[in-house]
Amino acid sequence: MPKIKTNRSAAKRFKVTQGGKVKHKRAYLRHLLSSKSRGRKRHLRAPALLNATDTRKIKALIPYK
């Protein structure tokens, strides 16, 4: 059975935790930051976990992580 290629764009955006959950960076922190509150920007800095549906899709793209 040949190896499965890892999707490189997904590998750069997502990390799999020890427990098998998928971690990602939050969106909305690139521009137009002056209109967002300090607390909102601070919250967006923290990584987030994907929901179960998306986790299955991403894990198929990064099989060896």
CHARMM-style PDB file with segment names, atoms N, HN, CA, C and O in Angstrom:
ATOM      1  N   MET     1       0.851  -1.186   0.000  1.00  0.00      PROA
ATOM      2  CA  MET     1       0.000   0.000   0.000  1.00  0.00      PROA
ATOM      3  C   MET     1       0.895   1.247   0.000  1.00  0.00      PROA
ATOM      4  O   MET     1       1.749   1.377   0.877  1.00  0.00      PROA
ATOM      5  N   PRO     2       0.724   2.160  -0.954  1.00  0.00      PROA
ATOM      6  CA  PRO     2       1.570   3.358  -0.970  1.00  0.00      PROA
ATOM      7  C   PRO     2       1.192   4.328   0.150  1.00  0.00      PROA
ATOM      8  O   PRO     2       0.082   4.304   0.682  1.00  0.00      PROA
ATOM      9  N   LYS     3       2.157   5.178   0.481  1.00  0.00      PROA
ATOM     10  HN  LYS     3       3.059   5.197   0.049  1.00  0.00      PROA
ATOM     11  CA  LYS     3       1.903   6.198   1.496  1.00  0.00      PROA
ATOM     12  C   LYS     3       0.931   7.242   0.953  1.00  0.00      PROA
ATOM     13  O   LYS     3       0.827   7.440  -0.257  1.00  0.00      PROA
ATOM     14  N   ILE     4       0.223   7.906   1.866  1.00  0.00      PROA
ATOM     15  HN  ILE     4       0.308   7.745   2.849  1.00  0.00      PROA
ATOM     16  CA  ILE     4      -0.700   8.973   1.476  1.00  0.00      PROA
ATOM     17  C   ILE     4       0.051  10.286   1.567  1.00  0.00      PROA
ATOM     18  O   ILE     4       0.769  10.518   2.540  1.00  0.00      PROA
ATOM     19  N   LYS     5      -0.098  11.144   0.579  1.00  0.00      PROA
ATOM     20  HN  LYS     5      -0.681  10.955  -0.212  1.00  0.00      PROA
ATOM     21  CA  LYS     5       0.552  12.451   0.624  1.00  0.00      PROA
ATOM     22  C   LYS     5      -0.176  13.357   1.615  1.00  0.00      PROA
ATOM     23  O   LYS     5      -1.405  13.394   1.664  1.00  0.00      PROA
ATOM     24  N   THR     6       0.609  14.082   2.397  1.00  0.00      PROA
ATOM     25  HN  THR     6       1.608  14.053   2.357  1.00  0.00      PROA
ATOM     26  CA  THR     6       0.060  15.081   3.317  1.00  0.00      PROA
ATOM     27  C   THR     6      -0.258  16.350   2.539  1.00  0.00      PROA
ATOM     28  O   THR     6       0.550  16.806   1.730  1.00  0.00      PROA
ATOM     29  N   ASN     7      -1.411  16.908   2.779  1.00  0.00      PROA
ATOM     30  HN  ASN     7      -2.068  16.537   3.437  1.00  0.00      PROA
ATOM     31  CA  ASN     7      -1.761  18.195   2.189  1.00  0.00      PROA
ATOM     32  C   ASN     7      -0.962  19.266   2.917  1.00  0.00      PROA
ATOM     33  O   ASN     7      -1.210  19.525   4.095  1.00  0.00      PROA
ATOM     34  N   ARG     8      -0.012  19.892   2.237  1.00  0.00      PROA
ATOM     35  HN  ARG     8       0.190  19.682   1.281  1.00  0.00      PROA
ATOM     36  CA  ARG     8       0.927  20.795   2.886  1.00  0.00      PROA
ATOM     37  C   ARG     8       0.250  22.063   3.419  1.00  0.00      PROA
ATOM     38  O   ARG     8       0.648  22.580   4.463  1.00  0.00      PROA
ATOM     39  N   SER     9      -0.759  22.563   2.717  1.00  0.00      PROA
ATOM     40  HN  SER     9      -1.082  22.143   1.869  1.00  0.00      PROA
ATOM     41  CA  SER     9      -1.440  23.764   3.202  1.00  0.00      PROA
ATOM     42  C   SER     9      -2.175  23.465   4.509  1.00  0.00      PROA
ATOM     43  O   SER     9      -2.202  24.306   5.407  1.00  0.00      PROA
ATOM     44  N   ALA    10      -2.767  22.286   4.624  1.00  0.00      PROA
ATOM     45  HN  ALA    10      -2.746  21.603   3.894  1.00  0.00      PROA
ATOM     46  CA  ALA    10      -3.455  21.909   5.863  1.00  0.00      PROA
ATOM     47  C   ALA    10      -2.447  21.672   6.986  1.00  0.00      PROA
ATOM     48  O   ALA    10      -2.709  22.018   8.138  1.00  0.00      PROA
ATOM     49  N   ALA    11      -1.310  21.091   6.662  1.00  0.00      PROA
ATOM     50  HN  ALA    11      -1.097  20.810   5.726  1.00  0.00      PROA
ATOM     51  CA  ALA    11      -0.292  20.802   7.676  1.00  0.00      PROA
ATOM     52  C   ALA    11       0.254  22.081   8.294  1.00  0.00      PROA
ATOM     53  O   ALA    11       0.641  22.085   9.463  1.00  0.00      PROA
ATOM     54  N   LYS    12       0.290  23.164   7.526  1.00  0.00      PROA
ATOM     55  HN  LYS    12      -0.024  23.160   6.577  1.00  0.00      PROA
ATOM     56  CA  LYS    12       0.787  24.433   8.045  1.00  0.00      PROA
ATOM     57  C   LYS    12      -0.260  25.161   8.887  1.00  0.00      PROA
ATOM     58  O   LYS    12       0.095  25.992   9.722  1.00  0.00      PROA
ATOM     59  N   ARG    13      -1.531  24.865   8.684  1.00  0.00      PROA
ATOM     60  HN  ARG    13      -1.820  24.190   8.005  1.00  0.00      PROA
ATOM     61  CA  ARG    13      -2.604  25.593   9.369  1.00  0.00      PROA
ATOM     62  C   ARG    13      -3.145  24.885  10.605  1.00  0.00      PROA
ATOM     63  O   ARG    13      -3.714  25.532  11.485  1.00  0.00      PROA
ATOM     64  N   PHE    14      -2.977  23.570  10.683  1.00  0.00      PROA
ATOM     65  HN  PHE    14      -2.515  23.045   9.968  1.00  0.00      PROA
ATOM     66  CA  PHE    14      -3.588  22.794  11.760  1.00  0.00      PROA
ATOM     67  C   PHE    14      -2.559  21.927  12.463  1.00  0.00      PROA
ATOM     68  O   PHE    14      -1.610  21.445  11.845  1.00  0.00      PROA
ATOM     69  N   LYS    15      -2.756  21.732  13.771  1.00  0.00      PROA
ATOM     70  HN  LYS    15      -3.527  22.124  14.273  1.00  0.00      PROA
ATOM     71  CA  LYS    15      -1.928  20.831  14.562  1.00  0.00      PROA
ATOM     72  C   LYS    15      -2.866  19.885  15.303  1.00  0.00      PROA
ATOM     73  O   LYS    15      -3.942  20.281  15.751  1.00  0.00      PROA
ATOM     74  N   VAL    16      -2.437  18.623  15.425  1.00  0.00      PROA
ATOM     75  HN  VAL    16      -1.563  18.302  15.062  1.00  0.00      PROA
ATOM     76  CA  VAL    16      -3.236  17.647  16.150  1.00  0.00      PROA
ATOM     77  C   VAL    16      -2.703  17.560  17.576  1.00  0.00      PROA
ATOM     78  O   VAL    16      -1.500  17.398  17.781  1.00  0.00      PROA
ATOM     79  N   THR    17      -3.592  17.665  18.560  1.00  0.00      PROA
ATOM     80  HN  THR    17      -4.569  17.797  18.393  1.00  0.00      PROA
ATOM     81  CA  THR    17      -3.192  17.610  19.960  1.00  0.00      PROA
ATOM     82  C   THR    17      -2.949  16.163  20.376  1.00  0.00      PROA
ATOM     83  O   THR    17      -3.253  15.229  19.633  1.00  0.00      PROA
ATOM     84  N   GLN    18      -2.398  15.993  21.577  1.00  0.00      PROA
ATOM     85  HN  GLN    18      -2.151  16.751  22.181  1.00  0.00      PROA
ATOM     86  CA  GLN    18      -2.115  14.657  22.107  1.00  0.00      PROA
ATOM     87  C   GLN    18      -3.391  13.810  22.178  1.00  0.00      PROA
ATOM     88  O   GLN    18      -3.351  12.600  21.957  1.00  0.00      PROA
ATOM     89  N   GLY    19      -4.513  14.450  22.487  1.00  0.00      PROA
ATOM     90  HN  GLY    19      -4.545  15.434  22.667  1.00  0.00      PROA
ATOM     91  CA  GLY    19      -5.780  13.735  22.608  1.00  0.00      PROA
ATOM     92  C   GLY    19      -6.493  13.504  21.281  1.00  0.00      PROA
ATOM     93  O   GLY    19      -7.575  12.918  21.255  1.00  0.00      PROA
ATOM     94  N   GLY    20      -5.893  13.964  20.168  1.00  0.00      PROA
ATOM     95  HN  GLY    20      -5.014  14.440  20.189  1.00  0.00      PROA
ATOM     96  CA  GLY    20      -6.476  13.730  18.859  1.00  0.00      PROA
ATOM     97  C   GLY    20      -7.376  14.833  18.349  1.00  0.00      PROA
ATOM     98  O   GLY    20      -7.983  14.696  17.287  1.00  0.00      PROA
ATOM     99  N   LYS    21      -7.473  15.933  19.097  1.00  0.00      PROA
ATOM    100  HN  LYS    21      -6.981  16.044  19.960  1.00  0.00      PROA
ATOM    101  CA  LYS    21      -8.274  17.063  18.617  1.00  0.00      PROA
ATOM    102  C   LYS    21      -7.424  17.932  17.693  1.00  0.00      PROA
ATOM    103  O   LYS    21      -6.196  17.870  17.733  1.00  0.00      PROA
ATOM    104  N   VAL    22      -8.078  18.738  16.866  1.00  0.00      PROA
ATOM    105  HN  VAL    22      -9.076  18.789  16.833  1.00  0.00      PROA
ATOM    106  CA  VAL    22      -7.350  19.566  15.895  1.00  0.00      PROA
ATOM    107  C   VAL    22      -7.419  21.027  16.327  1.00  0.00      PROA
ATOM    108  O   VAL    22      -8.496  21.575  16.565  1.00  0.00      PROA
ATOM    109  N   LYS    23      -6.241  21.641  16.421  1.00  0.00      PROA
ATOM    110  HN  LYS    23      -5.367  21.196  16.228  1.00  0.00      PROA
ATOM    111  CA  LYS    23      -6.091  23.015  16.872  1.00  0.00      PROA
ATOM    112  C   LYS    23      -5.863  23.908  15.659  1.00  0.00      PROA
ATOM    113  O   LYS    23      -5.203  23.504  14.702  1.00  0.00      PROA
ATOM    114  N   HSD    24      -6.413  25.131  15.697  1.00  0.00      PROA
ATOM    115  HN  HSD    24      -6.950  25.459  16.475  1.00  0.00      PROA
ATOM    116  CA  HSD    24      -6.207  26.069  14.594  1.00  0.00      PROA
ATOM    117  C   HSD    24      -6.172  27.496  15.118  1.00  0.00      PROA
ATOM    118  O   HSD    24      -6.607  27.768  16.237  1.00  0.00      PROA
ATOM    119  N   LYS    25      -5.652  28.404  14.299  1.00  0.00      PROA
ATOM    120  HN  LYS    25      -5.299  28.183  13.390  1.00  0.00      PROA
ATOM    121  CA  LYS    25      -5.621  29.827  14.656  1.00  0.00      PROA
ATOM    122  C   LYS    25      -6.972  30.435  14.303  1.00  0.00      PROA
ATOM    123  O   LYS    25      -7.597  30.060  13.311  1.00  0.00      PROA
ATOM    124  N   ARG    26      -7.408  31.372  15.122  1.00  0.00      PROA
ATOM    125  HN  ARG    26      -6.900  31.677  15.927  1.00  0.00      PROA
ATOM    126  CA  ARG    26      -8.693  32.035  14.869  1.00  0.00      PROA
ATOM    127  C   ARG    26      -8.580  33.062  13.746  1.00  0.00      PROA
ATOM    128  O   ARG    26      -7.501  33.592  13.477  1.00  0.00      PROA
ATOM    129  N   ALA    27      -9.691  33.329  13.106  1.00  0.00      PROA
ATOM    130  HN  ALA    27     -10.567  32.899  13.324  1.00  0.00      PROA
ATOM    131  CA  ALA    27      -9.737  34.308  12.019  1.00  0.00      PROA
ATOM    132  C   ALA    27     -10.031  35.704  12.576  1.00  0.00      PROA
ATOM    133  O   ALA    27     -10.216  35.867  13.782  1.00  0.00      PROA
ATOM    134  N   TYR    28     -10.072  36.699  11.705  1.00  0.00      PROA
ATOM    135  HN  TYR    28      -9.921  36.567  10.725  1.00  0.00      PROA
ATOM    136  CA  TYR    28     -10.462  38.088  12.013  1.00  0.00      PROA
ATOM    137  C   TYR    28      -9.417  38.867  12.805  1.00  0.00      PROA
ATOM    138  O   TYR    28      -9.774  39.774  13.556  1.00  0.00      PROA
ATOM    139  N   LEU    29      -8.143  38.537  12.657  1.00  0.00      PROA
ATOM    140  HN  LEU    29      -7.853  37.800  12.046  1.00  0.00      PROA
ATOM    141  CA  LEU    29      -7.118  39.281  13.384  1.00  0.00      PROA
ATOM    142  C   LEU    29      -6.053  39.805  12.425  1.00  0.00      PROA
ATOM    143  O   LEU    29      -4.905  39.998  12.826  1.00  0.00      PROA
ATOM    144  N   ARG    30      -6.414  40.036  11.170  1.00  0.00      PROA
ATOM    145  HN  ARG    30      -7.346  39.879  10.843  1.00  0.00      PROA
ATOM    146  CA  ARG    30      -5.448  40.468  10.167  1.00  0.00      PROA
ATOM    147  C   ARG    30      -5.521  41.961   9.864  1.00  0.00      PROA
ATOM    148  O   ARG    30      -4.482  42.601   9.702  1.00  0.00      PROA
ATOM    149  N   HSD    31      -6.693  42.516   9.785  1.00  0.00      PROA
ATOM    150  HN  HSD    31      -7.537  41.996   9.916  1.00  0.00      PROA
ATOM    151  CA  HSD    31      -6.820  43.936   9.431  1.00  0.00      PROA
ATOM    152  C   HSD    31      -8.091  44.496  10.056  1.00  0.00      PROA
ATOM    153  O   HSD    31      -8.889  43.758  10.634  1.00  0.00      PROA
ATOM    154  N   LEU    32      -8.271  45.809   9.933  1.00  0.00      PROA
ATOM    155  HN  LEU    32      -7.623  46.409   9.463  1.00  0.00      PROA
ATOM    156  CA  LEU    32      -9.407  46.530  10.552  1.00  0.00      PROA
ATOM    157  C   LEU    32      -9.437  46.304  12.063  1.00  0.00      PROA
ATOM    158  O   LEU    32     -10.501  46.113  12.652  1.00  0.00      PROA
ATOM    159  N   LEU    33      -8.250  46.328  12.683  1.00  0.00      PROA
ATOM    160  HN  LEU    33      -7.386  46.483  12.204  1.00  0.00      PROA
ATOM    161  CA  LEU    33      -8.151  45.995  14.100  1.00  0.00      PROA
ATOM    162  C   LEU    33      -8.548  47.151  15.017  1.00  0.00      PROA
ATOM    163  O   LEU    33      -8.874  46.928  16.183  1.00  0.00      PROA
ATOM    164  N   SER    34      -8.526  48.380  14.505  1.00  0.00      PROA
ATOM    165  HN  SER    34      -8.262  48.561  13.558  1.00  0.00      PROA
ATOM    166  CA  SER    34      -8.834  49.521  15.373  1.00  0.00      PROA
ATOM    167  C   SER    34     -10.304  49.526  15.798  1.00  0.00      PROA
ATOM    168  O   SER    34     -10.643  50.095  16.836  1.00  0.00      PROA
ATOM    169  N   SER    35     -11.167  48.906  15.017  1.00  0.00      PROA
ATOM    170  HN  SER    35     -10.892  48.443  14.175  1.00  0.00      PROA
ATOM    171  CA  SER    35     -12.590  48.882  15.371  1.00  0.00      PROA
ATOM    172  C   SER    35     -12.950  47.732  16.303  1.00  0.00      PROA
ATOM    173  O   SER    35     -14.076  47.663  16.795  1.00  0.00      PROA
ATOM    174  N   LYS    36     -12.002  46.828  16.550  1.00  0.00      PROA
ATOM    175  HN  LYS    36     -11.087  46.885  16.150  1.00  0.00      PROA
ATOM    176  CA  LYS    36     -12.255  45.694  17.439  1.00  0.00      PROA
ATOM    177  C   LYS    36     -11.750  46.023  18.843  1.00  0.00      PROA
ATOM    178  O   LYS    36     -10.736  46.700  19.011  1.00  0.00      PROA
ATOM    179  N   SER    37     -12.467  45.537  19.831  1.00  0.00      PROA
ATOM    180  HN  SER    37     -13.291  44.986  19.694  1.00  0.00      PROA
ATOM    181  CA  SER    37     -12.100  45.849  21.214  1.00  0.00      PROA
ATOM    182  C   SER    37     -10.837  45.090  21.625  1.00  0.00      PROA
ATOM    183  O   SER    37     -10.468  44.089  21.011  1.00  0.00      PROA
ATOM    184  N   ARG    38     -10.196  45.580  22.658  1.00  0.00      PROA
ATOM    185  HN  ARG    38     -10.495  46.393  23.156  1.00  0.00      PROA
ATOM    186  CA  ARG    38      -8.964  44.963  23.149  1.00  0.00      PROA
ATOM    187  C   ARG    38      -9.229  43.525  23.602  1.00  0.00      PROA
ATOM    188  O   ARG    38      -8.438  42.622  23.329  1.00  0.00      PROA
ATOM    189  N   GLY    39     -10.353  43.327  24.296  1.00  0.00      PROA
ATOM    190  HN  GLY    39     -10.996  44.060  24.517  1.00  0.00      PROA
ATOM    191  CA  GLY    39     -10.697  41.989  24.773  1.00  0.00      PROA
ATOM    192  C   GLY    39     -10.975  41.015  23.643  1.00  0.00      PROA
ATOM    193  O   GLY    39     -10.602  39.844  23.702  1.00  0.00      PROA
ATOM    194  N   ARG    40     -11.634  41.520  22.617  1.00  0.00      PROA
ATOM    195  HN  ARG    40     -11.937  42.472  22.569  1.00  0.00      PROA
ATOM    196  CA  ARG    40     -11.939  40.666  21.460  1.00  0.00      PROA
ATOM    197  C   ARG    40     -10.657  40.231  20.764  1.00  0.00      PROA
ATOM    198  O   ARG    40     -10.513  39.067  20.389  1.00  0.00      PROA
ATOM    199  N   LYS    41      -9.719  41.173  20.592  1.00  0.00      PROA
ATOM    200  HN  LYS    41      -9.835  42.118  20.898  1.00  0.00      PROA
ATOM    201  CA  LYS    41      -8.440  40.853  19.944  1.00  0.00      PROA
ATOM    202  C   LYS    41      -7.633  39.876  20.798  1.00  0.00      PROA
ATOM    203  O   LYS    41      -6.974  38.982  20.265  1.00  0.00      PROA
ATOM    204  N   ARG    42      -7.682  40.041  22.096  1.00  0.00      PROA
ATOM    205  HN  ARG    42      -8.218  40.767  22.528  1.00  0.00      PROA
ATOM    206  CA  ARG    42      -6.972  39.138  23.003  1.00  0.00      PROA
ATOM    207  C   ARG    42      -7.551  37.728  22.905  1.00  0.00      PROA
ATOM    208  O   ARG    42      -6.811  36.745  22.897  1.00  0.00      PROA
ATOM    209  N   HSD    43      -8.873  37.638  22.831  1.00  0.00      PROA
ATOM    210  HN  HSD    43      -9.474  38.437  22.838  1.00  0.00      PROA
ATOM    211  CA  HSD    43      -9.547  36.340  22.680  1.00  0.00      PROA
ATOM    212  C   HSD    43      -9.170  35.668  21.362  1.00  0.00      PROA
ATOM    213  O   HSD    43      -9.016  34.448  21.306  1.00  0.00      PROA
ATOM    214  N   LEU    44      -9.023  36.458  20.310  1.00  0.00      PROA
ATOM    215  HN  LEU    44      -9.148  37.449  20.355  1.00  0.00      PROA
ATOM    216  CA  LEU    44      -8.694  35.901  18.990  1.00  0.00      PROA
ATOM    217  C   LEU    44      -7.261  35.379  18.908  1.00  0.00      PROA
ATOM    218  O   LEU    44      -6.943  34.578  18.030  1.00  0.00      PROA
ATOM    219  N   ARG    45      -6.399  35.827  19.815  1.00  0.00      PROA
ATOM    220  HN  ARG    45      -6.658  36.478  20.528  1.00  0.00      PROA
ATOM    221  CA  ARG    45      -5.009  35.339  19.822  1.00  0.00      PROA
ATOM    222  C   ARG    45      -4.919  33.883  20.250  1.00  0.00      PROA
ATOM    223  O   ARG    45      -4.000  33.177  19.835  1.00  0.00      PROA
ATOM    224  N   ALA    46      -5.845  33.427  21.063  1.00  0.00      PROA
ATOM    225  HN  ALA    46      -6.591  34.001  21.400  1.00  0.00      PROA
ATOM    226  CA  ALA    46      -5.797  32.061  21.593  1.00  0.00      PROA
ATOM    227  C   ALA    46      -6.193  31.061  20.518  1.00  0.00      PROA
ATOM    228  O   ALA    46      -7.105  31.331  19.737  1.00  0.00      PROA
ATOM    229  N   PRO    47      -5.522  29.898  20.459  1.00  0.00      PROA
ATOM    230  CA  PRO    47      -5.916  28.887  19.484  1.00  0.00      PROA
ATOM    231  C   PRO    47      -7.286  28.296  19.818  1.00  0.00      PROA
ATOM    232  O   PRO    47      -7.739  28.355  20.961  1.00  0.00      PROA
ATOM    233  N   ALA    48      -7.929  27.730  18.810  1.00  0.00      PROA
ATOM    234  HN  ALA    48      -7.560  27.682  17.882  1.00  0.00      PROA
ATOM    235  CA  ALA    48      -9.257  27.144  18.993  1.00  0.00      PROA
ATOM    236  C   ALA    48      -9.231  25.692  18.538  1.00  0.00      PROA
ATOM    237  O   ALA    48      -8.317  25.283  17.823  1.00  0.00      PROA
ATOM    238  N   LEU    49     -10.211  24.922  18.940  1.00  0.00      PROA
ATOM    239  HN  LEU    49     -10.954  25.255  19.521  1.00  0.00      PROA
ATOM    240  CA  LEU    49     -10.344  23.530  18.520  1.00  0.00      PROA
ATOM    241  C   LEU    49     -11.444  23.420  17.478  1.00  0.00      PROA
ATOM    242  O   LEU    49     -12.483  24.071  17.580  1.00  0.00      PROA
ATOM    243  N   LEU    50     -11.203  22.593  16.483  1.00  0.00      PROA
ATOM    244  HN  LEU    50     -10.358  22.064  16.400  1.00  0.00      PROA
ATOM    245  CA  LEU    50     -12.215  22.368  15.445  1.00  0.00      PROA
ATOM    246  C   LEU    50     -13.339  21.505  15.985  1.00  0.00      PROA
ATOM    247  O   LEU    50     -13.140  20.729  16.919  1.00  0.00      PROA
ATOM    248  N   ASN    51     -14.524  21.638  15.398  1.00  0.00      PROA
ATOM    249  HN  ASN    51     -14.687  22.269  14.638  1.00  0.00      PROA
ATOM    250  CA  ASN    51     -15.627  20.755  15.783  1.00  0.00      PROA
ATOM    251  C   ASN    51     -15.412  19.368  15.161  1.00  0.00      PROA
ATOM    252  O   ASN    51     -14.549  19.200  14.299  1.00  0.00      PROA
ATOM    253  N   ALA    52     -16.185  18.394  15.593  1.00  0.00      PROA
ATOM    254  HN  ALA    52     -16.885  18.531  16.293  1.00  0.00      PROA
ATOM    255  CA  ALA    52     -15.972  16.994  15.207  1.00  0.00      PROA
ATOM    256  C   ALA    52     -16.091  16.765  13.702  1.00  0.00      PROA
ATOM    257  O   ALA    52     -15.337  15.971  13.139  1.00  0.00      PROA
ATOM    258  N   THR    53     -17.019  17.441  13.050  1.00  0.00      PROA
ATOM    259  HN  THR    53     -17.632  18.085  13.507  1.00  0.00      PROA
ATOM    260  CA  THR    53     -17.226  17.265  11.614  1.00  0.00      PROA
ATOM    261  C   THR    53     -15.996  17.697  10.828  1.00  0.00      PROA
ATOM    262  O   THR    53     -15.512  16.965   9.964  1.00  0.00      PROA
ATOM    263  N   ASP    54     -15.497  18.888  11.132  1.00  0.00      PROA
ATOM    264  HN  ASP    54     -15.890  19.482  11.833  1.00  0.00      PROA
ATOM    265  CA  ASP    54     -14.321  19.395  10.433  1.00  0.00      PROA
ATOM    266  C   ASP    54     -13.065  18.625  10.810  1.00  0.00      PROA
ATOM    267  O   ASP    54     -12.155  18.483   9.993  1.00  0.00      PROA
ATOM    268  N   THR    55     -13.007  18.127  12.045  1.00  0.00      PROA
ATOM    269  HN  THR    55     -13.746  18.242  12.709  1.00  0.00      PROA
ATOM    270  CA  THR    55     -11.841  17.361  12.488  1.00  0.00      PROA
ATOM    271  C   THR    55     -11.622  16.140  11.617  1.00  0.00      PROA
ATOM    272  O   THR    55     -10.488  15.842  11.241  1.00  0.00      PROA
ATOM    273  N   ARG    56     -12.691  15.431  11.293  1.00  0.00      PROA
ATOM    274  HN  ARG    56     -13.612  15.673  11.598  1.00  0.00      PROA
ATOM    275  CA  ARG    56     -12.563  14.239  10.439  1.00  0.00      PROA
ATOM    276  C   ARG    56     -12.015  14.597   9.067  1.00  0.00      PROA
ATOM    277  O   ARG    56     -11.193  13.862   8.521  1.00  0.00      PROA
ATOM    278  N   LYS    57     -12.461  15.725   8.498  1.00  0.00      PROA
ATOM    279  HN  LYS    57     -13.129  16.323   8.942  1.00  0.00      PROA
ATOM    280  CA  LYS    57     -11.999  16.145   7.190  1.00  0.00      PROA
ATOM    281  C   LYS    57     -10.525  16.525   7.212  1.00  0.00      PROA
ATOM    282  O   LYS    57      -9.776  16.150   6.310  1.00  0.00      PROA
ATOM    283  N   ILE    58     -10.104  17.261   8.227  1.00  0.00      PROA
ATOM    284  HN  ILE    58     -10.712  17.566   8.959  1.00  0.00      PROA
ATOM    285  CA  ILE    58      -8.721  17.727   8.316  1.00  0.00      PROA
ATOM    286  C   ILE    58      -7.772  16.558   8.599  1.00  0.00      PROA
ATOM    287  O   ILE    58      -6.668  16.514   8.056  1.00  0.00      PROA
ATOM    288  N   LYS    59      -8.195  15.617   9.440  1.00  0.00      PROA
ATOM    289  HN  LYS    59      -9.092  15.653   9.881  1.00  0.00      PROA
ATOM    290  CA  LYS    59      -7.348  14.479   9.736  1.00  0.00      PROA
ATOM    291  C   LYS    59      -7.076  13.626   8.502  1.00  0.00      PROA
ATOM    292  O   LYS    59      -6.040  12.967   8.416  1.00  0.00      PROA
ATOM    293  N   ALA    60      -8.000  13.636   7.553  1.00  0.00      PROA
ATOM    294  HN  ALA    60      -8.842  14.171   7.623  1.00  0.00      PROA
ATOM    295  CA  ALA    60      -7.780  12.921   6.292  1.00  0.00      PROA
ATOM    296  C   ALA    60      -6.702  13.616   5.464  1.00  0.00      PROA
ATOM    297  O   ALA    60      -5.992  12.968   4.695  1.00  0.00      PROA
ATOM    298  N   LEU    61      -6.581  14.935   5.619  1.00  0.00      PROA
ATOM    299  HN  LEU    61      -7.158  15.462   6.244  1.00  0.00      PROA
ATOM    300  CA  LEU    61      -5.584  15.700   4.863  1.00  0.00      PROA
ATOM    301  C   LEU    61      -4.192  15.620   5.500  1.00  0.00      PROA
ATOM    302  O   LEU    61      -3.184  15.766   4.809  1.00  0.00      PROA
ATOM    303  N   ILE    62      -4.137  15.387   6.823  1.00  0.00      PROA
ATOM    304  HN  ILE    62      -4.955  15.268   7.384  1.00  0.00      PROA
ATOM    305  CA  ILE    62      -2.829  15.291   7.498  1.00  0.00      PROA
ATOM    306  C   ILE    62      -2.740  13.932   8.211  1.00  0.00      PROA
ATOM    307  O   ILE    62      -2.844  13.871   9.436  1.00  0.00      PROA
ATOM    308  N   PRO    63      -2.549  12.846   7.450  1.00  0.00      PROA
ATOM    309  CA  PRO    63      -2.650  11.496   8.018  1.00  0.00      PROA
ATOM    310  C   PRO    63      -1.539  11.114   9.005  1.00  0.00      PROA
ATOM    311  O   PRO    63      -1.768  10.261   9.862  1.00  0.00      PROA
ATOM    312  N   TYR    64      -0.364  11.706   8.916  1.00  0.00      PROA
ATOM    313  HN  TYR    64      -0.178  12.399   8.220  1.00  0.00      PROA
ATOM    314  CA  TYR    64       0.753  11.266   9.758  1.00  0.00      PROA
ATOM    315  C   TYR    64       1.084  12.227  10.879  1.00  0.00      PROA
ATOM    316  O   TYR    64       2.187  12.172  11.423  1.00  0.00      PROA
ATOM    317  N   LYS    65       0.165  13.105  11.240  1.00  0.00      PROA
ATOM    318  HN  LYS    65      -0.731  13.150  10.798  1.00  0.00      PROA
ATOM    319  CA  LYS    65       0.405  14.070  12.308  1.00  0.00      PROA
ATOM    320  C   LYS    65      -0.137  13.561  13.612  1.00  0.00      PROA
ATOM    321  OT1 LYS    65      -0.028  14.240  14.633  1.00  0.00      PROA
TER     322      LYS     65
END
